[in-house]
Amino acid sequence: MSIEGKVDWKGRAATKNKHGGMRVAVLILATYAFENMANLALAVNLVTYFNSVMHYDISEAANHLTNFMGTNYILSIVMAVLADAYLGRFRTVLVAAFVECVALGMLTFQAHYPKYKPPVCNVFLPTSHCETVSGANAVLLFSAIYLLAAGGAGIKAALPSHGADQFDEKDPKESTQMSTFFNAFLLSMALGASISLSVFVWVQDNKGFDKGFGLSLIVMFVGAFVFILGLPYYRIYVVHGSSAITDILQVYVAAIRNRNLQLPKDPSELYENPKDNEAALHQEFLPHRDTYRWLDKAAIRTQNTGSLSPWKLCTVTQVENAKIILSMVPIFFCSIIMTLCLAQLQTFSVQQGVTMDIKLTNSFNMPPASLPIIPVIFLLFLIPIYDQLIVPLIRKFTGIPTGITYLQRVGVGLVLASISMAIAGVMEVKRKNVARDHNMLDAIPVLQPLPISVFWLSIQYFVFGIADMFTFVGLLEFFYSQAPKSIKSISSCFLWTAMALGYFTSSIIVNIVNHETKGVTKSGGWLAGNNINRNHLENFYWLLAVLCLINFVIYVFFARRYEYRAQSVDVDDESRETCQLKTLNSTRELE
C-alpha cells in the first residue's frame, strides 16, 4: 500500500510494508542521541574554553557562548523553510550533519596545534597579562563555532519532522507509534545529553579540549553514518517548492499592499479557494473571525482576482492562520525568560563550580560543566512519574485530559524558574561567605578550590529541571496544538526561536548590567573580570528572579485572555454531512 505524499530514495511511491515505521525510526532516534552526545558538552563547556584557552574574561566568554546558542536556535527557522520547501528533510539533515563534522574538525585542529591559539597563560592570576585570540586564529575559531551553529540548526529543524514522516497519522496503529516516537525522541536526547555532560566534559577538562572535540567529531560522524544506513527504508517527504511560513508572510505583505482598500461588510465576500473541487480534498478551511480585521485586507477580491500574485491576494484560511500566529506572539515573548535563566546555568553557574570543591571520591572529580546532568537525570525519572501518576490524579479533579491546560503548565514553569534564580542567588552568597571566611577571595580556581562542595549548586539545577519540564514541554504542546495544520511539522521552531532570543537577550542584559554597575566593583561591574569571588553575581541572579516574576504577571494577563483556535472545516467531513442531508431529504420525499 503506497503512502500519499511520500516516496523512497529513488523517487518511487513509498509503501507501508517496505518503508517507514518504528524499525527505521530507531535509526533517527540513534542519530539524535549521537548529535546531542557530540554537541551538548560544548554548550556547557565552551565558556571554559573561551575563558581559559582563548583568554576572554568571564562575561565576554559567557556572551560568546550565548550568541552561539542563540544563532543555533534562530537559524532553525531558516533551515525549516529550506527543508519543507526546497531541500527536503532528509537532505537537510544530511547536509547539516556534514557541516557539523566540518566544524568539529576545525575546532579539533585549532585546539590541538599551539600556533593557532594564544600562548598558554593563567587568566586567574592577578599579575597575568594574557593575550586574547585575535586575527586569523579568531576567524578560524568563530568560523567553526558558527558553522557548528548552522549544522545544529539543520538537525533541530528537519530531524524531528523526518522522523514523524515515517508514520501515517491516518493509520491508528502508526498514529500510536508516532506518539511513542516523540516520547522516545525526548528520551534519546536525554540519553545523549547524560553521556555528553559526563564523559565528554570529563575528557575536555582532564585530557584536553583537542581530544574532547575530536571525540565529538567521531561521534557526530557515527551519527551521520547511522542516519545514512536508513536511506533505502525511509519514507521521504516530497517538497512542493513553497512553505507554509511563506504563505503566512504573504498575508502580512498583501495586507500592507492592500491597506487602502475598503473591507466588505460581509466577510463571505472575501476570497477563499472553492471547497468543491478535487484539489480541496484534505485541505484545512478555517472560518472567518472578527479579530485583527486589518489582516482581512489581504483577502479582498478585485476585478482581476484571477491574475493577482499570492503576495497581493490571499485566502481567508491563510488570513486566519496568520491571525492565529499573531495571537500566539505574547505567549511566545513571555517564554523567552526561561532561556535567559538557562543561559546563566550554562555560563556563570559553571564558573561558580570551577571555584568549588569538585571531588566525588578521593580519586575522581566532577567537572563543573557536568552539573546540568543533574536535571537531565532527574527528568528521566520525573517525566514518567508525572505522566503516569500525577496527570491521572489531577485529571480526576479538573476533567482535563492533560491534567492542567498547556498554558497553566507553562505558568507553573515560569514561577519555578524565578524560584530557581532566587536559590542561585542564595547559593552564591553562601559560596562567597565561605571564600571570605577562609580568606580565599583571591584564590585561584581549580588550583585552590573553596572548601564547599559543588553539589550545593545542584539545588538550583534541580528546581530549574522541574521548571524546564513544565514550561518547555507545555510550550511544545501549546505551539503544536494551536499552530495551523499546514505548519505543524515546523511548530517546534517557535520554541527554538524563543530560546534563541533568550540567549541573545542574555548577552544584552549582561552588557547592560556591567555598564550600569561599573562603579560598584573594582573590576568594572557586577559581572566583569575573572575573579568571580569579588563580583556580585548574587545580585544578578536576584535581578533575574524579579524579572521572572514580572514576566509571570504579564504572562497571566495574556494567558487568561487567550482564545483557543477555532475548529477547521474538513472537506471530507463536510461532504459526508452533505450526503447524509441529501439522503435524509430523499427519504422524507419517499415518505
Secondary structure, DSSP 8 states (H G I E B T S, - for coil): -EEEEEE-TTSSEEETTTS-SHHHHHHHHHHHHHHHHHHHHHHHHHHHIIIIIS---HHHHHHHHHHHHHHHHHHHHHHHHHIIIII-HHHHHHHHHHHHHHHHHHHHHHHH-GGGS-----TTSTT-------HHHHHHHHHHHHHHHHHHHHHHHHHHHHHHTTS-TTSHHHHHHHHHHHHHHHHHHHHHHHHIIIIIHHHHHHT-HHHHHHHHHHHHHHHHHHHHHTGGG--EE---S--HHHHHHHHHHHHHHTTTS---SSGGGS----SSSGGGTT-EE----SSSGGGGGGG---TTGGG--TTT---HHHHHHHHHHHHHHHHHHHTHHHHHHHHHHHTHHHHHHHTEE-BSSSS-B--GGGTTHHHHHHHHHHHHHIIIIIHHHHHHHH--TTSS-HHHHHHHHHHHHHHHHHHHHHHHHHHHHHHHHTT-TT--TTTS-EEEEGGGGHHHHHHHHHHHHHHHHHHHHHHHHHS-GGGGGGTHHHHHHHHHHHHHHHHHHHHHHHHHTTTTSTTSSTT-SS-GGGS-HHHHHHHHHHHHHHHHHHHHHHHHH-------EEHHHHHHHHHHHHHHHHHHHH-
